[in-house]
Amino acid sequence: DQQLDSHFPKINWMGQDWYVKTTSGNVVGPGPNIFDASSVQVDHKGALNLSIRNNGSQWLCAEVMSKNLFTFGSFEWVLQGDVYNLDPNVVFTMFLYPAQY
């Protein structure tokens, strides 16, 4: 956690601490993608907003990683918005990575 604490900004959402993936304009996986902290926000209603946006010269995307390890169980996310008309290149997925990221 110390390496992640010093590298990634953090947010609190739903009572959990989350790292916000940032790549300082560098292309990384999964993808290839450029991850930007400004693409992650918690709004005034407490909803997590993850956006894909173009800053004029490149596309920026969002990823959050939990500071806590989750074990077996059920995980439920509710998506809002027009998810059926996203660009075919857009991917939304949830990964359960092993203890070391």
ABEGO torsion letter per residue (X at the ends): XAAAAAABBBBBBGGBBBBBBBAGGBBBOBOBBBBBAAABBBBAAGBBBBBBBBAGABBBBBBBBBABBBBBEBBBBBBBEBAAABBAABBBBBBBBBABX
